[in-house]
């Protein structure tokens, strides 16, 4: 299996993998593939990685900029991340996330935030940080990871593509 950046022509496979991964998920409104498309269309898909195995895309992770108030630059949001059902629990998602975080760190990013299962994301060193808030989200599901320095205090807003219809 190879982890690589998205290439022209991967869009349909990314959409299909993401739609399949979130189908029937109790915390999904099935908008995840469309969020990725809107981020891409609006130039806000900072990092888009795929897991490819024998020519088939089996997983995807997206990273996009987030805004902090008061302003703090270089912060990104992780997600959506998706892996085909038959490939889940095999480390595909973990490899995608670790590679993405390493690339953001190498590029000089300040940190990353995520909304998700604390038991899963804590293995990547994400932590609940009371100083950083994402309105409308239960605090235990909103986590941050500073790549250098401290986690800033403030309010996080994801890119508008996350809320568009």
N, C-alpha and C positions, 0 to 999 in steps of 0.2 A: 504494500500500500504506500502511496505517495501523497504527501501533503503539499499542495502547490497553490499559488494565487489563481484566482478566477481568470479565465481567458475568454475572449470573444467566442461565442458559440456555446458557452456553458450555461447560459441564462435559463434555458428550458429545463435542463437537468436539475439545476439548483432549485427552481420553482417546484418541480415534481418531488424532489427529495424532501423539501421543506413541507410541502402540503401533506405528503404521506406521513412524515414524522409527527405532525401535529394533529392529524385526523383523529377525532374522538378524544383528544386530550381534554381533561376536565377544566383546565385553566386556560384554554385557548379559544379564541373567537374565529379561528381559521384565517386570520389576517396576516400571519407571518410571511408567507411567500410574497404577498403584495407589499409589505413593509420593505422587504429587500429590494423589490423592483422600484419602489418610490425612492429609496435611498440612492440606488444606482442612477435613476433618471435625474435626480436632483444634485448629483455630484457629491453626495455625502456618504457614500460607501467607502470609507477610508481603507478598510482592509477586508477582503473577501477571499477566504481560503476554502478549498475543496479537498476532500479525501477521495482519491481515485484508486480503485483497485481493478486491475485487469481491464482498463479502459472504461470502467463505469464509475460515475460519481456516486459515492455511498454516504457522504456527509458534507456539511457546509457550516461555516461560522462567519458571522458578519460583525464588524466593529465600525462604529460611527461616532462622530464627535457629540459630546454633550456640553451643555452650557451650565456654568455655575454662577450663582448669585450669592454673594458678591463674586465678581469675575476671578477665575483662576484658569489659566490656559493649559492646554495639553491633556485634557481629560476625555476619555472615550467610554462609550457604552458597548458592552459585549452582548450580542444577540441580534437576531435569533441564532441559535445553534441547533442543527438538526442532523440526525443520523437515521438511515433506513432501519426499520424495525428488525430485520434479520441480521443487522450488524451492530445493534445496540448491546451494551455491556461487554464489548470487546476492546474498549480503549480508543475507539475512533474519535468520539467527542472530546475526550481528554487530550488526545494528540493535537486535534485542531485548536483547542483552547490554548494549550501550552505553547504551540508554535506562534499563534497570534499574539499572545502576551509577550513572548520573546521578541517578536518583530516590532511591536509597539515600543518596548523598552529600548531596543537598539536604535529606534528612530528618535529617541529623546522625549517620548511622551511622559507626562507627569503621573498618570494613573488611569485606572479603569473602574467602572461601576457595573453592577449586574443586578437584575431582578430575577430571583429564582430560589431553588431549594438550597437552604444553608448547608445541609449535609453534603450536597454535591460540590458546591462552589468553595466551601472552606478548604477543600484539598488543594485548591489553587492559591491559597492564602488570602482569599477574600474574607472580609470580616464586617460585621455590623459596626458602623461608626456613628455614634449618636450626634456627632457634629455635622454630618452630611445627611440631608433629608431629601426624599423623593415624594412629593405630595401625592396622596391618594394610594400609597402603597404601604402595607403593613411593614413596620420597620424591620422585623425579623427576616423579611425576604429581600431587603435592599442592602447590598453589600458593596464595599469599596476595597480597592487595592492600590496603595501608593507605590510607584516604582522607585521613587526617591523622595526623601523628605516626609513630612507629615501629611495626613489627609486633611484637606482644608475644611473649614466650617462654611456651611452654606446650603443652598437649595439647588437641586439638580433638575434640569429639563432636558429630556431627550429631543432629538431632531423632530421637527413637525411631521415627518413621514410616518412616525409611529402612531399619529392620531388621525391621519387623513383617511377618508373613505375611498 
